[in-house]
Amino acid sequence: MLTIVKAEVTQTLVRGLRGVRVEFEDGKGNRYATMLWIRERVGDKSKLGAFIKVLGKRPSTWVGKKVRIKKWSPREREVELVE
């Protein structure tokens, strides 16, 4: 189980790509981060789509939520909200 400690929309300096940078913390105090790239169309099994499906479209509301990564392979992403 991971707790989202930060989620912000950002843009790369060199290529100008937009994405949501999400930072997590596990129960042992370890921190992790991933970039969820914003595309014109987002599928449910994409990185960003898997998060939107369970947390909604506004990353600012994701902070403090607990999630479990169920699947994390290309085109097969699945995230579960932990209550």
Phi and psi in radians as a Rosetta constraint file:
Dihedral C 1 N 2 CA 2 C 2 CIRCULARHARMONIC -2.167 0.35
Dihedral N 2 CA 2 C 2 N 3 CIRCULARHARMONIC 2.475 0.35
Dihedral C 2 N 3 CA 3 C 3 CIRCULARHARMONIC -1.825 0.35
Dihedral N 3 CA 3 C 3 N 4 CIRCULARHARMONIC 2.274 0.35
Dihedral C 3 N 4 CA 4 C 4 CIRCULARHARMONIC -1.361 0.35
Dihedral N 4 CA 4 C 4 N 5 CIRCULARHARMONIC 2.090 0.35
Dihedral C 4 N 5 CA 5 C 5 CIRCULARHARMONIC -1.811 0.35
Dihedral N 5 CA 5 C 5 N 6 CIRCULARHARMONIC -0.285 0.35
Dihedral C 5 N 6 CA 6 C 6 CIRCULARHARMONIC -2.780 0.35
Dihedral N 6 CA 6 C 6 N 7 CIRCULARHARMONIC 2.420 0.35
Dihedral C 6 N 7 CA 7 C 7 CIRCULARHARMONIC -2.592 0.35
Dihedral N 7 CA 7 C 7 N 8 CIRCULARHARMONIC 1.977 0.35
Dihedral C 7 N 8 CA 8 C 8 CIRCULARHARMONIC -2.459 0.35
Dihedral N 8 CA 8 C 8 N 9 CIRCULARHARMONIC 2.487 0.35
Dihedral C 8 N 9 CA 9 C 9 CIRCULARHARMONIC -1.361 0.35
Dihedral N 9 CA 9 C 9 N 10 CIRCULARHARMONIC 2.303 0.35
Dihedral C 9 N 10 CA 10 C 10 CIRCULARHARMONIC -2.447 0.35
Dihedral N 10 CA 10 C 10 N 11 CIRCULARHARMONIC 2.917 0.35
Dihedral C 10 N 11 CA 11 C 11 CIRCULARHARMONIC -2.311 0.35
Dihedral N 11 CA 11 C 11 N 12 CIRCULARHARMONIC 2.365 0.35
Dihedral C 11 N 12 CA 12 C 12 CIRCULARHARMONIC -1.236 0.35
Dihedral N 12 CA 12 C 12 N 13 CIRCULARHARMONIC 2.567 0.35
Dihedral C 12 N 13 CA 13 C 13 CIRCULARHARMONIC -1.285 0.35
Dihedral N 13 CA 13 C 13 N 14 CIRCULARHARMONIC -0.722 0.35
Dihedral C 13 N 14 CA 14 C 14 CIRCULARHARMONIC -1.333 0.35
Dihedral N 14 CA 14 C 14 N 15 CIRCULARHARMONIC -0.931 0.35
Dihedral C 14 N 15 CA 15 C 15 CIRCULARHARMONIC -1.774 0.35
Dihedral N 15 CA 15 C 15 N 16 CIRCULARHARMONIC -0.173 0.35
Dihedral C 15 N 16 CA 16 C 16 CIRCULARHARMONIC 1.271 0.35
Dihedral N 16 CA 16 C 16 N 17 CIRCULARHARMONIC 0.405 0.35
Dihedral C 16 N 17 CA 17 C 17 CIRCULARHARMONIC -1.331 0.35
Dihedral N 17 CA 17 C 17 N 18 CIRCULARHARMONIC 2.472 0.35
Dihedral C 17 N 18 CA 18 C 18 CIRCULARHARMONIC -1.823 0.35
Dihedral N 18 CA 18 C 18 N 19 CIRCULARHARMONIC 2.525 0.35
Dihedral C 18 N 19 CA 19 C 19 CIRCULARHARMONIC -2.825 0.35
Dihedral N 19 CA 19 C 19 N 20 CIRCULARHARMONIC 3.019 0.35
Dihedral C 19 N 20 CA 20 C 20 CIRCULARHARMONIC -1.876 0.35
Dihedral N 20 CA 20 C 20 N 21 CIRCULARHARMONIC 2.053 0.35
Dihedral C 20 N 21 CA 21 C 21 CIRCULARHARMONIC -1.570 0.35
Dihedral N 21 CA 21 C 21 N 22 CIRCULARHARMONIC 2.090 0.35
Dihedral C 21 N 22 CA 22 C 22 CIRCULARHARMONIC -2.000 0.35
Dihedral N 22 CA 22 C 22 N 23 CIRCULARHARMONIC 2.236 0.35
Dihedral C 22 N 23 CA 23 C 23 CIRCULARHARMONIC -1.949 0.35
Dihedral N 23 CA 23 C 23 N 24 CIRCULARHARMONIC 2.401 0.35
Dihedral C 23 N 24 CA 24 C 24 CIRCULARHARMONIC -2.136 0.35
Dihedral N 24 CA 24 C 24 N 25 CIRCULARHARMONIC 2.794 0.35
Dihedral C 24 N 25 CA 25 C 25 CIRCULARHARMONIC -2.353 0.35
Dihedral N 25 CA 25 C 25 N 26 CIRCULARHARMONIC 2.343 0.35
Dihedral C 25 N 26 CA 26 C 26 CIRCULARHARMONIC -1.581 0.35
Dihedral N 26 CA 26 C 26 N 27 CIRCULARHARMONIC -3.125 0.35
Dihedral C 26 N 27 CA 27 C 27 CIRCULARHARMONIC -1.182 0.35
Dihedral N 27 CA 27 C 27 N 28 CIRCULARHARMONIC -0.205 0.35
Dihedral C 27 N 28 CA 28 C 28 CIRCULARHARMONIC -1.771 0.35
Dihedral N 28 CA 28 C 28 N 29 CIRCULARHARMONIC 0.080 0.35
Dihedral C 28 N 29 CA 29 C 29 CIRCULARHARMONIC 1.545 0.35
Dihedral N 29 CA 29 C 29 N 30 CIRCULARHARMONIC 0.044 0.35
Dihedral C 29 N 30 CA 30 C 30 CIRCULARHARMONIC -1.345 0.35
Dihedral N 30 CA 30 C 30 N 31 CIRCULARHARMONIC 2.490 0.35
Dihedral C 30 N 31 CA 31 C 31 CIRCULARHARMONIC -1.966 0.35
Dihedral N 31 CA 31 C 31 N 32 CIRCULARHARMONIC 2.512 0.35
Dihedral C 31 N 32 CA 32 C 32 CIRCULARHARMONIC -2.371 0.35
Dihedral N 32 CA 32 C 32 N 33 CIRCULARHARMONIC 2.778 0.35
Dihedral C 32 N 33 CA 33 C 33 CIRCULARHARMONIC -2.551 0.35
Dihedral N 33 CA 33 C 33 N 34 CIRCULARHARMONIC 2.655 0.35
Dihedral C 33 N 34 CA 34 C 34 CIRCULARHARMONIC -2.563 0.35
Dihedral N 34 CA 34 C 34 N 35 CIRCULARHARMONIC 2.738 0.35
Dihedral C 34 N 35 CA 35 C 35 CIRCULARHARMONIC -1.876 0.35
Dihedral N 35 CA 35 C 35 N 36 CIRCULARHARMONIC 2.241 0.35
Dihedral C 35 N 36 CA 36 C 36 CIRCULARHARMONIC -1.898 0.35
Dihedral N 36 CA 36 C 36 N 37 CIRCULARHARMONIC 1.810 0.35
Dihedral C 36 N 37 CA 37 C 37 CIRCULARHARMONIC -1.270 0.35
Dihedral N 37 CA 37 C 37 N 38 CIRCULARHARMONIC 2.363 0.35
Dihedral C 37 N 38 CA 38 C 38 CIRCULARHARMONIC -1.504 0.35
Dihedral N 38 CA 38 C 38 N 39 CIRCULARHARMONIC 2.234 0.35
Dihedral C 38 N 39 CA 39 C 39 CIRCULARHARMONIC -2.200 0.35
Dihedral N 39 CA 39 C 39 N 40 CIRCULARHARMONIC 2.906 0.35
Dihedral C 39 N 40 CA 40 C 40 CIRCULARHARMONIC -1.085 0.35
Dihedral N 40 CA 40 C 40 N 41 CIRCULARHARMONIC -0.752 0.35
Dihedral C 40 N 41 CA 41 C 41 CIRCULARHARMONIC -2.112 0.35
Dihedral N 41 CA 41 C 41 N 42 CIRCULARHARMONIC 2.320 0.35
Dihedral C 41 N 42 CA 42 C 42 CIRCULARHARMONIC -2.140 0.35
Dihedral N 42 CA 42 C 42 N 43 CIRCULARHARMONIC 2.134 0.35
Dihedral C 42 N 43 CA 43 C 43 CIRCULARHARMONIC -1.534 0.35
Dihedral N 43 CA 43 C 43 N 44 CIRCULARHARMONIC 2.789 0.35
Dihedral C 43 N 44 CA 44 C 44 CIRCULARHARMONIC -1.071 0.35
Dihedral N 44 CA 44 C 44 N 45 CIRCULARHARMONIC -0.434 0.35
Dihedral C 44 N 45 CA 45 C 45 CIRCULARHARMONIC -1.737 0.35
Dihedral N 45 CA 45 C 45 N 46 CIRCULARHARMONIC 0.054 0.35
Dihedral C 45 N 46 CA 46 C 46 CIRCULARHARMONIC -1.394 0.35
Dihedral N 46 CA 46 C 46 N 47 CIRCULARHARMONIC 2.940 0.35
Dihedral C 46 N 47 CA 47 C 47 CIRCULARHARMONIC -1.010 0.35
Dihedral N 47 CA 47 C 47 N 48 CIRCULARHARMONIC -0.975 0.35
Dihedral C 47 N 48 CA 48 C 48 CIRCULARHARMONIC -1.134 0.35
Dihedral N 48 CA 48 C 48 N 49 CIRCULARHARMONIC -0.737 0.35
Dihedral C 48 N 49 CA 49 C 49 CIRCULARHARMONIC -1.050 0.35
Dihedral N 49 CA 49 C 49 N 50 CIRCULARHARMONIC -0.662 0.35
Dihedral C 49 N 50 CA 50 C 50 CIRCULARHARMONIC -1.104 0.35
Dihedral N 50 CA 50 C 50 N 51 CIRCULARHARMONIC -0.658 0.35
Dihedral C 50 N 51 CA 51 C 51 CIRCULARHARMONIC -1.298 0.35
Dihedral N 51 CA 51 C 51 N 52 CIRCULARHARMONIC -0.761 0.35
Dihedral C 51 N 52 CA 52 C 52 CIRCULARHARMONIC -1.057 0.35
Dihedral N 52 CA 52 C 52 N 53 CIRCULARHARMONIC -0.676 0.35
Dihedral C 52 N 53 CA 53 C 53 CIRCULARHARMONIC -0.993 0.35
Dihedral N 53 CA 53 C 53 N 54 CIRCULARHARMONIC -0.683 0.35
Dihedral C 53 N 54 CA 54 C 54 CIRCULARHARMONIC -1.800 0.35
Dihedral N 54 CA 54 C 54 N 55 CIRCULARHARMONIC -0.355 0.35
Dihedral C 54 N 55 CA 55 C 55 CIRCULARHARMONIC -1.992 0.35
Dihedral N 55 CA 55 C 55 N 56 CIRCULARHARMONIC -0.224 0.35
Dihedral C 55 N 56 CA 56 C 56 CIRCULARHARMONIC 1.691 0.35
Dihedral N 56 CA 56 C 56 N 57 CIRCULARHARMONIC 3.035 0.35
Dihedral C 56 N 57 CA 57 C 57 CIRCULARHARMONIC -1.455 0.35
Dihedral N 57 CA 57 C 57 N 58 CIRCULARHARMONIC -0.200 0.35
Dihedral C 57 N 58 CA 58 C 58 CIRCULARHARMONIC -1.808 0.35
Dihedral N 58 CA 58 C 58 N 59 CIRCULARHARMONIC 1.793 0.35
Dihedral C 58 N 59 CA 59 C 59 CIRCULARHARMONIC -0.999 0.35
Dihedral N 59 CA 59 C 59 N 60 CIRCULARHARMONIC -0.464 0.35
Dihedral C 59 N 60 CA 60 C 60 CIRCULARHARMONIC -1.099 0.35
Dihedral N 60 CA 60 C 60 N 61 CIRCULARHARMONIC -0.388 0.35
Dihedral C 60 N 61 CA 61 C 61 CIRCULARHARMONIC -1.562 0.35
Dihedral N 61 CA 61 C 61 N 62 CIRCULARHARMONIC -0.080 0.35
Dihedral C 61 N 62 CA 62 C 62 CIRCULARHARMONIC -1.364 0.35
Dihedral N 62 CA 62 C 62 N 63 CIRCULARHARMONIC -0.452 0.35
Dihedral C 62 N 63 CA 63 C 63 CIRCULARHARMONIC -1.034 0.35
Dihedral N 63 CA 63 C 63 N 64 CIRCULARHARMONIC 2.303 0.35
Dihedral C 63 N 64 CA 64 C 64 CIRCULARHARMONIC 1.621 0.35
Dihedral N 64 CA 64 C 64 N 65 CIRCULARHARMONIC -0.227 0.35
Dihedral C 64 N 65 CA 65 C 65 CIRCULARHARMONIC -1.349 0.35
Dihedral N 65 CA 65 C 65 N 66 CIRCULARHARMONIC 2.577 0.35
Dihedral C 65 N 66 CA 66 C 66 CIRCULARHARMONIC -1.844 0.35
Dihedral N 66 CA 66 C 66 N 67 CIRCULARHARMONIC 2.294 0.35
Dihedral C 66 N 67 CA 67 C 67 CIRCULARHARMONIC -2.279 0.35
Dihedral N 67 CA 67 C 67 N 68 CIRCULARHARMONIC 2.788 0.35
Dihedral C 67 N 68 CA 68 C 68 CIRCULARHARMONIC -2.206 0.35
Dihedral N 68 CA 68 C 68 N 69 CIRCULARHARMONIC 2.266 0.35
Dihedral C 68 N 69 CA 69 C 69 CIRCULARHARMONIC -1.486 0.35
Dihedral N 69 CA 69 C 69 N 70 CIRCULARHARMONIC 1.971 0.35
Dihedral C 69 N 70 CA 70 C 70 CIRCULARHARMONIC -1.564 0.35
Dihedral N 70 CA 70 C 70 N 71 CIRCULARHARMONIC -0.720 0.35
Dihedral C 70 N 71 CA 71 C 71 CIRCULARHARMONIC -2.429 0.35
Dihedral N 71 CA 71 C 71 N 72 CIRCULARHARMONIC 2.442 0.35
Dihedral C 71 N 72 CA 72 C 72 CIRCULARHARMONIC -2.586 0.35
Dihedral N 72 CA 72 C 72 N 73 CIRCULARHARMONIC 1.048 0.35
Dihedral C 72 N 73 CA 73 C 73 CIRCULARHARMONIC -2.138 0.35
Dihedral N 73 CA 73 C 73 N 74 CIRCULARHARMONIC 2.778 0.35
Dihedral C 73 N 74 CA 74 C 74 CIRCULARHARMONIC -0.871 0.35
Dihedral N 74 CA 74 C 74 N 75 CIRCULARHARMONIC 2.272 0.35
Dihedral C 74 N 75 CA 75 C 75 CIRCULARHARMONIC 1.071 0.35
Dihedral N 75 CA 75 C 75 N 76 CIRCULARHARMONIC 0.261 0.35
Dihedral C 75 N 76 CA 76 C 76 CIRCULARHARMONIC -2.479 0.35
Dihedral N 76 CA 76 C 76 N 77 CIRCULARHARMONIC 1.089 0.35
Dihedral C 76 N 77 CA 77 C 77 CIRCULARHARMONIC -1.699 0.35
Dihedral N 77 CA 77 C 77 N 78 CIRCULARHARMONIC 2.432 0.35
Dihedral C 77 N 78 CA 78 C 78 CIRCULARHARMONIC -2.577 0.35
Dihedral N 78 CA 78 C 78 N 79 CIRCULARHARMONIC 2.192 0.35
Dihedral C 78 N 79 CA 79 C 79 CIRCULARHARMONIC -2.104 0.35
Dihedral N 79 CA 79 C 79 N 80 CIRCULARHARMONIC 2.450 0.35
Dihedral C 79 N 80 CA 80 C 80 CIRCULARHARMONIC -2.096 0.35
Dihedral N 80 CA 80 C 80 N 81 CIRCULARHARMONIC 2.325 0.35
Dihedral C 80 N 81 CA 81 C 81 CIRCULARHARMONIC -1.405 0.35
Dihedral N 81 CA 81 C 81 N 82 CIRCULARHARMONIC 2.289 0.35
Dihedral C 81 N 82 CA 82 C 82 CIRCULARHARMONIC -1.834 0.35
Dihedral N 82 CA 82 C 82 N 83 CIRCULARHARMONIC 2.117 0.35
